[in-house]
Amino acid sequence: MLDIIYGVLTGLMVIVALAWLVLIWGIMRTFRLTPHIRTHSSDVQTGPMVSVILPARNEEEYIGRCLESLAKQDYAEYEVIAINDSSEDSTESIISDYADRYTKIRLVNARPKPDGWMGKNWACMEGYNNSTGTLLLFTDSDTIFSHNMISTAVSHLKAENLDALTAIPLIRANEFWTRITLPMISTFLHTRFSALNVNNPNKKTGYFFGSFFLMPKDVYESVGTHKGVRQEIIEDGSLGRKVKDMGYRLKMVLADDMFEAIWARDGPTLWHALKRLMIPLYLQSARAATGIFLAVLFLLFLPFPVFLYSATLDGGIMSTTLWSSSLVASSMILCGAIVESHVLKIKLYNALACPLGGAVIVAGFLAGMLSVGRQNSVSWRGRQYTMSNTPQSPMDI
């Protein structure tokens, strides 16, 4: 009986190793071929009016730096609509101070969130309702922009006749838990949601990075605005998919030398972010979410305990084969983490903690499934959302 179990585990370890070969190849190919944002015209400071829509809830630690960078853009015709979404800290007063100092910045206090809306989605809608621009740029409070980010993006959008543009930032990891999980979780962004898939008109993949997506107002309106994704937990991904599904020209570019964003600010934020990734999958299909969870379990974590266990076994063909295959699978995961660390420009030693990083991701995904299955609710940014009768679009990892 043990030989059968060892044989099955050995086969699974071989599959994991082969899967990581494909993943690493995909990561390196994406890194090499992803287009970089660039200026197409020497006259990039003028153009259509851009409304920067910046939702903010309890962002006192970050929003000042974001507003400072937005206030100093070299683009002429733009406004920054900073939406205070019922913050319980000093976010409103910080925005008000910047609005007094810079005429480009405007404070909007969001009305109370209606039932059936996620908080950020409602704040974005409030920003849209107060906008005057023909181009809409959505971003987050923890971003910092170079002085020419808006002008470069508008130039790129116009020159390539695009309907929507989203940019990949330099992703900052502030603390230990984020640094060790980021190389693992970003594997899926650099494969499943890679720019190569998003930019390929023959692929159905559509995705926005929430920290930066730009589109004409009429395109935003034609896909239903944020009202069409009002119940979505991962609203930026859902909106990007709608743009692609409707046949609009969407492009994803790399802009890690022009702006930066934070993936997760601390341990609790990271934990809730991991849960948030799994919840839409589970609500769309519990069976599919379970299958994806098991795949992630094997791809990110299980080879390490199998390797440790097999090292304690007495010698024999089956146990030796299991040890060898689990060693190869574990080594491939480590190689993947090293490649991702290079791509993400984070220090290489964080990759060495990939077994712990994988364990945190698996635990977070499991907690996300259980939170919906048992509590039927999710907590995000200080709000509790009941998930009954809340359909989610599938976000396959």
C-alpha positions as CSV (number, residue, x, y, z in Angstrom):
1,M,0.0,0.0,0.0
2,L,2.8,2.4,0.9
3,D,4.5,1.7,-2.5
4,I,1.3,2.8,-4.2
5,I,1.1,6.0,-2.2
6,Y,4.8,6.7,-2.9
7,G,4.3,6.0,-6.6
8,V,1.3,8.5,-6.7
9,L,3.3,11.1,-4.9
10,T,6.3,10.6,-7.1
11,G,4.1,11.1,-10.2
12,L,2.7,14.3,-8.7
13,M,6.2,15.6,-8.0
14,V,7.2,15.0,-11.6
15,I,4.2,16.9,-12.8
16,V,5.0,19.8,-10.4
17,A,8.6,19.9,-11.7
18,L,7.4,19.9,-15.3
19,A,4.8,22.6,-14.6
20,W,7.4,24.8,-13.1
21,L,9.6,24.4,-16.2
22,V,6.7,25.8,-18.2
23,L,6.0,28.6,-15.6
24,I,9.6,29.7,-15.5
25,W,9.7,29.7,-19.3
26,G,6.5,31.8,-19.4
27,I,7.9,34.3,-16.8
28,M,11.1,34.8,-18.7
29,R,9.3,35.2,-22.0
30,T,6.9,37.7,-20.5
31,F,9.7,39.7,-18.9
32,R,11.6,39.8,-22.2
33,L,8.7,40.6,-24.5
34,T,6.4,42.9,-22.5
35,P,6.4,46.3,-24.2
36,H,7.5,49.3,-22.2
37,I,5.5,52.5,-22.1
38,R,7.1,55.2,-24.2
39,T,6.5,58.7,-25.4
40,H,5.5,58.9,-29.1
41,S,5.5,62.6,-29.6
42,S,7.7,65.6,-28.6
43,D,4.5,67.6,-27.8
44,V,3.2,65.5,-25.0
45,Q,2.3,68.2,-22.4
46,T,-0.9,69.2,-24.1
47,G,-3.9,67.1,-25.1
48,P,-7.3,66.1,-24.0
49,M,-8.5,66.8,-20.5
50,V,-7.6,63.9,-18.1
51,S,-9.5,63.2,-14.9
52,V,-7.4,61.3,-12.4
53,I,-9.8,59.3,-10.2
54,L,-8.3,58.5,-6.8
55,P,-10.4,56.6,-4.3
56,A,-9.2,56.8,-0.7
57,R,-10.4,55.1,2.5
58,N,-8.2,55.5,5.6
59,E,-5.1,56.3,3.6
60,E,-3.5,58.9,5.8
61,E,-0.1,57.1,5.7
62,Y,0.1,57.0,1.9
63,I,-2.1,59.5,0.1
64,G,0.1,62.6,0.7
65,R,3.0,61.2,-1.3
66,C,0.6,60.1,-4.1
67,L,-1.0,63.6,-4.3
68,E,2.4,65.3,-4.2
69,S,3.5,63.3,-7.2
70,L,0.2,63.9,-9.1
71,A,0.3,67.6,-8.4
72,K,3.6,68.0,-10.2
73,Q,2.8,66.3,-13.5
74,D,4.1,68.1,-16.6
75,Y,0.8,67.5,-18.5
76,A,-1.3,70.7,-18.8
77,E,-4.9,69.6,-18.9
78,Y,-5.7,67.4,-16.0
79,E,-7.6,67.3,-12.7
80,V,-7.2,65.0,-9.7
81,I,-10.5,64.0,-8.1
82,A,-9.6,62.5,-4.7
83,I,-12.6,60.8,-3.2
84,N,-12.7,60.4,0.5
85,D,-14.6,57.2,1.0
86,S,-16.0,57.6,4.6
87,S,-12.5,57.6,6.1
88,E,-12.1,57.3,9.8
89,D,-8.6,58.8,10.0
90,S,-7.1,62.1,8.7
91,T,-7.4,61.2,5.0
92,E,-10.0,63.9,4.3
93,S,-8.0,66.7,6.0
94,I,-4.9,65.6,4.1
95,I,-6.7,65.8,0.7
96,S,-8.2,69.1,1.7
97,D,-4.8,70.5,2.5
98,Y,-3.5,69.5,-0.9
99,A,-6.6,70.8,-2.6
100,D,-5.9,74.2,-1.0
101,R,-2.3,74.2,-2.2
102,Y,-2.8,72.8,-5.7
103,T,-5.7,73.9,-8.0
104,K,-5.4,70.6,-9.9
105,I,-6.6,68.6,-6.9
106,R,-10.2,68.5,-5.8
107,L,-11.7,66.8,-2.8
108,V,-14.9,64.9,-3.2
109,N,-16.6,63.3,-0.2
110,A,-18.4,60.2,-1.3
111,R,-22.0,59.9,-0.5
112,P,-23.0,56.9,1.7
113,K,-22.4,53.6,-0.1
114,P,-25.6,52.1,-1.4
115,D,-26.4,48.5,-0.7
116,G,-25.0,46.1,-3.3
117,W,-21.8,48.1,-3.9
118,M,-18.2,47.4,-2.9
119,G,-16.7,50.4,-1.3
120,K,-13.9,51.2,-3.8
121,N,-16.3,50.6,-6.7
122,W,-18.7,53.2,-5.3
123,A,-15.9,55.7,-4.7
124,C,-14.7,55.3,-8.3
125,M,-18.3,55.9,-9.5
126,E,-18.4,59.1,-7.4
127,G,-15.2,60.2,-9.0
128,Y,-16.6,59.6,-12.4
129,N,-19.8,61.5,-11.6
130,N,-17.6,64.5,-10.7
131,S,-15.2,64.3,-13.6
132,T,-14.9,66.7,-16.5
133,G,-12.2,65.0,-18.6
134,T,-12.6,63.1,-21.8
135,L,-10.0,60.7,-20.6
136,L,-10.3,58.9,-17.2
137,L,-7.3,57.6,-15.3
138,F,-8.0,55.3,-12.3
139,T,-5.3,54.9,-9.7
140,D,-4.7,54.0,-6.0
141,S,-3.6,56.0,-3.0
142,D,-0.4,54.1,-2.5
143,T,1.1,55.0,-5.9
144,I,3.9,57.4,-6.6
145,F,4.3,58.8,-10.1
146,S,7.2,60.4,-12.0
147,H,6.5,63.9,-13.3
148,N,5.8,62.8,-16.8
149,M,3.6,59.7,-16.2
150,I,0.3,61.2,-17.4
151,S,1.8,62.9,-20.5
152,T,3.7,59.7,-21.5
153,A,0.5,57.5,-21.0
154,V,-1.7,59.9,-23.1
155,S,0.9,60.0,-25.8
156,H,1.1,56.2,-25.9
157,L,-2.7,55.8,-25.9
158,K,-3.2,58.3,-28.8
159,A,-0.2,57.3,-31.0
160,E,-1.2,53.6,-30.9
161,N,-4.9,54.3,-31.3
162,L,-5.8,52.4,-28.1
163,D,-9.1,52.2,-26.3
164,A,-7.5,51.5,-22.9
165,L,-4.0,51.4,-21.4
166,T,-2.9,49.8,-18.2
167,A,0.6,49.9,-16.8
168,I,2.6,47.6,-14.6
169,P,4.3,49.5,-11.7
170,L,7.4,48.8,-9.7
171,I,5.8,46.8,-6.9
172,R,7.1,47.7,-3.5
173,A,7.1,45.2,-0.6
174,N,7.4,46.9,2.7
175,E,7.7,44.0,5.2
176,F,8.9,40.4,5.5
177,W,5.6,38.5,4.8
178,T,4.9,40.5,1.7
179,R,8.5,40.1,0.4
180,I,8.4,36.3,0.7
181,T,5.0,35.8,-0.8
182,L,5.2,38.3,-3.7
183,P,7.6,36.2,-5.8
184,M,5.2,33.2,-5.5
185,I,1.9,35.0,-6.1
186,S,3.2,37.1,-9.0
187,T,4.1,33.9,-10.9
188,F,0.4,33.8,-11.9
189,L,0.4,37.5,-13.0
190,H,3.4,36.9,-15.2
191,T,1.8,33.8,-16.8
192,R,-2.0,33.7,-16.8
193,F,-2.4,37.5,-16.8
194,S,0.8,38.4,-18.6
195,A,0.9,41.4,-20.9
196,L,1.5,38.9,-23.8
197,N,-2.0,37.4,-23.2
198,V,-3.7,40.8,-22.6
199,N,-2.2,42.4,-25.7
200,N,-3.0,39.4,-27.9
201,P,-6.3,40.1,-29.7
202,N,-6.8,36.4,-30.2
203,K,-6.7,35.7,-26.4
204,K,-9.7,36.4,-24.2
205,T,-7.5,37.6,-21.3
206,G,-8.3,41.1,-20.2
207,Y,-7.0,42.7,-17.1
208,F,-6.3,46.1,-15.5
209,F,-3.7,46.9,-12.9
210,G,-5.7,48.8,-10.3
211,S,-2.9,51.2,-9.8
212,F,-3.1,52.6,-13.3
213,F,-5.6,52.2,-16.1
214,L,-6.5,54.9,-18.6
215,M,-9.4,55.1,-21.1
216,P,-11.7,57.5,-22.9
217,K,-14.8,58.3,-21.0
218,D,-17.1,57.0,-23.7
219,V,-15.3,53.6,-23.6
220,Y,-15.8,53.5,-19.8
221,E,-19.4,54.3,-20.2
222,S,-20.0,51.7,-23.0
223,V,-18.7,48.9,-20.7
224,G,-21.1,49.9,-18.0
225,T,-18.8,52.0,-15.8
226,H,-18.1,50.8,-12.2
227,K,-21.8,50.3,-11.9
228,G,-21.4,47.2,-14.1
229,V,-18.9,45.7,-11.6
230,R,-20.4,47.2,-8.5
231,Q,-20.4,43.9,-6.6
232,E,-17.0,42.7,-7.8
233,I,-14.3,42.2,-5.2
234,I,-11.6,42.4,-7.9
235,E,-13.2,45.2,-9.8
236,D,-10.2,46.2,-11.9
237,G,-9.7,42.7,-13.3
238,S,-13.4,42.5,-14.1
239,L,-13.5,45.9,-15.8
240,G,-10.4,45.0,-17.9
241,R,-12.0,41.8,-19.0
242,K,-15.2,43.7,-20.1
243,V,-13.1,46.1,-22.2
244,K,-11.4,43.1,-23.9
245,D,-14.6,41.1,-24.3
246,M,-16.3,44.1,-26.1
247,G,-13.6,44.2,-28.7
248,Y,-11.8,47.3,-27.6
249,R,-8.1,47.7,-28.1
250,L,-6.5,47.1,-24.7
251,K,-2.8,47.2,-24.1
252,M,-0.7,46.4,-21.0
253,V,2.7,48.0,-20.7
254,L,5.6,48.0,-18.3
255,A,6.2,51.3,-16.5
256,D,8.3,50.3,-13.5
257,D,10.7,53.2,-14.1
258,M,7.9,55.7,-14.0
259,F,5.7,54.8,-11.0
260,E,5.5,52.5,-8.1
261,A,2.8,50.9,-6.0
262,I,2.6,48.8,-2.8
263,W,1.4,45.2,-3.1
264,A,0.4,44.8,0.6
265,R,1.2,47.1,3.4
266,D,1.5,44.8,6.4
267,G,0.7,41.2,7.5
268,P,-3.1,41.7,8.0
269,T,-3.5,43.5,4.7
270,L,-1.6,40.7,2.9
271,W,-3.8,38.1,4.6
272,H,-7.0,39.9,3.5
273,A,-5.6,40.3,0.0
274,L,-4.9,36.6,-0.4
275,K,-8.4,35.8,0.8
276,R,-9.8,38.4,-1.6
277,L,-8.2,36.6,-4.6
278,M,-9.9,33.3,-3.8
279,I,-13.4,34.6,-2.9
280,P,-14.6,35.5,-6.5
281,L,-13.5,32.0,-7.7
282,Y,-15.4,30.3,-4.9
283,L,-18.5,32.3,-5.4
284,Q,-18.4,31.6,-9.1
285,S,-17.8,27.8,-8.7
286,A,-17.0,26.1,-5.4
287,R,-15.8,23.1,-7.3
288,A,-13.5,25.0,-9.6
289,A,-12.1,27.0,-6.7
290,T,-11.3,23.8,-4.8
291,G,-9.5,22.5,-7.9
292,I,-7.4,25.6,-8.2
293,F,-6.7,25.6,-4.5
294,L,-5.3,22.0,-4.8
295,A,-3.2,23.0,-7.8
296,V,-1.7,25.9,-5.9
297,L,-1.1,23.6,-2.9
298,F,1.0,21.3,-5.0
299,L,2.7,24.0,-7.1
300,L,3.7,26.3,-4.2
301,F,4.1,24.2,-1.1
302,L,3.6,20.4,-1.0
303,P,6.9,19.3,-2.5
304,F,8.8,20.7,0.5
305,P,7.2,18.6,3.2
306,V,7.2,15.6,0.9
307,F,10.9,16.1,0.4
308,L,11.5,16.3,4.2
309,Y,9.3,13.3,4.8
310,S,11.0,11.2,2.1
311,A,14.4,12.0,3.6
312,T,13.5,10.2,6.8
313,L,12.5,6.9,5.0
314,D,14.6,3.8,4.8
315,G,16.4,3.2,1.6
316,G,14.4,1.5,-1.2
317,I,13.6,2.1,-4.8
318,M,10.2,3.8,-4.2
319,S,11.4,6.0,-1.3
320,T,14.5,7.0,-3.1
321,T,12.5,7.8,-6.2
322,L,10.1,9.9,-4.1
323,W,13.0,11.7,-2.5
324,S,14.6,12.5,-5.8
325,S,11.5,13.7,-7.5
326,S,10.4,15.9,-4.5
327,L,14.0,17.4,-4.5
328,V,13.7,18.3,-8.1
329,A,10.2,19.7,-7.7
330,S,11.3,21.8,-4.6
331,S,14.4,23.0,-6.5
332,M,12.2,24.1,-9.4
333,I,9.9,26.1,-7.1
334,L,13.0,27.8,-5.7
335,C,14.3,28.6,-9.2
336,G,10.9,30.1,-10.0
337,A,11.1,32.3,-6.9
338,I,14.6,33.4,-7.8
339,V,13.5,34.4,-11.4
340,E,10.5,36.3,-10.0
341,S,12.7,38.1,-7.5
342,H,14.9,39.3,-10.3
343,V,11.9,40.4,-12.4
344,L,10.3,42.2,-9.4
345,K,13.6,43.8,-8.4
346,I,13.5,42.5,-4.8
347,K,16.5,41.1,-3.0
348,L,17.3,37.6,-3.9
349,Y,17.5,36.2,-0.4
350,N,13.7,36.6,-0.1
351,A,13.4,33.7,-2.6
352,L,15.0,31.4,-0.1
353,A,11.9,31.7,2.1
354,C,9.7,30.4,-0.8
355,P,8.5,27.3,1.3
356,L,7.1,29.7,4.0
357,G,5.8,32.1,1.3
358,G,4.0,29.2,-0.4
359,A,2.5,28.1,2.9
360,V,1.2,31.6,3.6
361,I,-0.5,31.8,0.2
362,V,-2.1,28.4,0.5
363,A,-3.3,29.2,4.0
364,G,-4.7,32.5,2.8
365,F,-6.5,30.9,-0.1
366,L,-8.0,28.3,2.2
367,A,-9.1,31.0,4.6
368,G,-10.8,32.9,1.8
369,M,-12.8,29.8,0.8
370,L,-13.8,29.1,4.4
371,S,-14.8,32.7,5.0
372,V,-17.4,32.5,2.2
373,G,-18.4,28.9,3.0
374,R,-19.0,29.5,6.7
375,Q,-19.5,33.2,7.3
376,N,-20.8,34.1,3.9
377,S,-19.0,37.4,4.2
378,V,-15.7,39.1,3.6
379,S,-13.9,42.0,5.4
380,W,-12.1,44.6,3.4
381,R,-10.8,48.0,4.3
382,G,-12.8,48.1,7.6
383,R,-16.1,47.1,6.0
384,Q,-17.9,43.7,6.2
385,Y,-19.6,42.6,3.0
386,T,-22.3,39.9,2.9
387,M,-21.7,37.7,-0.1
388,S,-25.3,36.3,-0.4
389,N,-26.6,36.8,-3.9
390,T,-23.4,38.5,-4.9
391,P,-22.3,36.9,-8.2
392,Q,-18.6,37.3,-9.1
393,S,-17.0,37.1,-12.5
394,P,-14.5,34.3,-12.6
395,M,-10.8,35.3,-12.1
396,D,-9.0,32.2,-12.9
397,I,-5.5,32.2,-11.3
